[in-house]
Amino acid sequence: ERLFLDPNLSLKKLADRLNTNTKYLSQVVNHCSGHNFQHFINTYRIKAIEELIREGQHHHLTLFGLAQQCGFKNKSTFYKVFKDLKGETPNAYLKSQLRGQTDA
């Protein structure tokens, strides 16, 4: 299941789904990933966006449209998280991917 695609996913929702409590789940996420829950989930969301771009499923959507499909609700949050995780803006990433596809 790709629960991270749910824009309303919360620590509580996931803990309930896993039949555990939020404190334990938070500790596990922090210990295993070295990051808080939101960062952990956003990492999966960015990977999903990268996957859609690689598969060429981005042509009919804006970057924020892709972000919404992958669980982001807020445009500025998406851009900030993307840049923090990838080291470049979503636009720069998309251009580099398109260049790479034409070079191949």
N, C-alpha and C positions, 0 to 999 in steps of 0.2 A: 504494500500500500504506500502511496506517496502522500502521506498526511500533510507534509510540508506545503503542498499546493493549496491548502485551505487558508485563505487570508485571515481567518478568525482563529487559527490554531493558537492555543495558549498552553502554558505549562500545566495548568489545571485540566484542560481538555485532554491532553496527552496522558497525563497521570491517570485520569479516570479510565481512559481507553486501555491503558496497560494494567489496570487494577492495582495501582500503587498510589503513594501519596506524593505531593509536590516536593516536599523537602528531600525525600529520597531520590526522586527523579532528577532534581536540580543538582544534587551532589554527584550523581552518576555522570550527568552531562558535563559538569565542571571538571570532574576527575578525568574522564576519558577524552574529552576534547580540548580541555584547557581554556574553554570559553563558556560564557553564559548561554542560557537556553536560546535567546533570540539570535545571537551570533551563530550558534550551531544550526538553527533552522534556516537562517538567511544564507548560509554556505550552501545548503542543498538547493535553495531557490536559485542562486546564481549558477550553480552547475546545471540546473534544468534549463535555464535561459541559454547557456552556452550550447547545450545539446540541441535545442531548437534551431539555433543559428547554424550549427554545423550541418544539421539535416535539411537546411534550406526552408524551414517553416516560418521564416521571419518576413518574407516578402510582402505579405498582405496585412501586416501589423506594424504599428510604431514600436519603438523600443519599450515604451511604457505599457503598450498593449501586451507585449511579451511578458513583461514584469507582472502584470495583473494575472495573466494565465498561470504564472508560476508562484502566486501567493502574495505578491506585494500589493498593498493598498494605497501607498503614498509614493508619489513620483520622486520627491526629494529624498525620501528614505532609500528608495531603490538606487538612485544615482550615487548617494553617499556610500551605501554598502558595496555597490559594484566597484567604485573607485578604491575603497579601502581594501577589498579582497583581491582585485585584479591589478591594481596599480595604474589603471587608466580608465577613462570615461567609457561608458557603454558605446558611445558613437565611435571613439577611437578604436575600441575593440572590434566593433562591427566592420569598420573600414579595413583593419588589418586582416580580418578573416576573409573578407571579400577579395583583397589583394592576393592572399594565399591561395584562394580557389582559382584565380585566373592565372597565377604563376604555375600551378600544377599541371 
